[in-house]
Amino acid sequence: TTNSGAGFGFTLPGNDDAYANFMALGTLSMITNRFFTKTDGLWKDFVNHPDYDDFWQARALPEQMKNIKCAVLTVGGWYDAEDCWGAINLYKVTEKQNKGIVNAIVMGPWTHGMWAGRDGSRLGDASFGANTSATFQDEIEAPFFDRFLRATSSAPVAEAKMFETGGNQWRMFT
């Protein structure tokens, strides 16, 4: 078996422990040599800029979210260990820098990118009572696109739609 949850497709046969899997992969240079010798993409950026230096600061989304003229839907996960703060901050900065546009935020019970999958019904031992990823895609994301990309709907958009963990319910806020 392989551990598809280990990240970036770095899996070793027979190893379903993500920590042990990453430890077995070795150092950053060993991973680079094994998986990325023929790339000039994002991996080299990570290796060449391991800190939040000028390179990353110039690419920071909050700095890019100025003079926006279209509707914005920012999506994040309460359990996003990679960057839970980023979605909340991006919404806040977009709101401040772009008066008058539709700017909405959705926070669900997800890890990084989990909202794009088809099974958001649980995370580890925590059950959310429904498939929150499918609910997001079908009842929040698709209607947002219908309204602002396809112009086939005039359905109102909640300013903030947040999943209340523990209560297992979606809540809307103005």
Secondary structure by P-SEA (a helix, b strand, c coil): cccccccccccccccccaaaaaaaaccaaaaaaacccccccaaaaaaacccccaaaaaaccccccccccbbbbbbbbccccccaaaaaaaaaaaaaaccccbbbbbbcccccccccccccccccccccccaaaaaaacccaaaaaacccccccccccccbbbbbccccbbbbcc
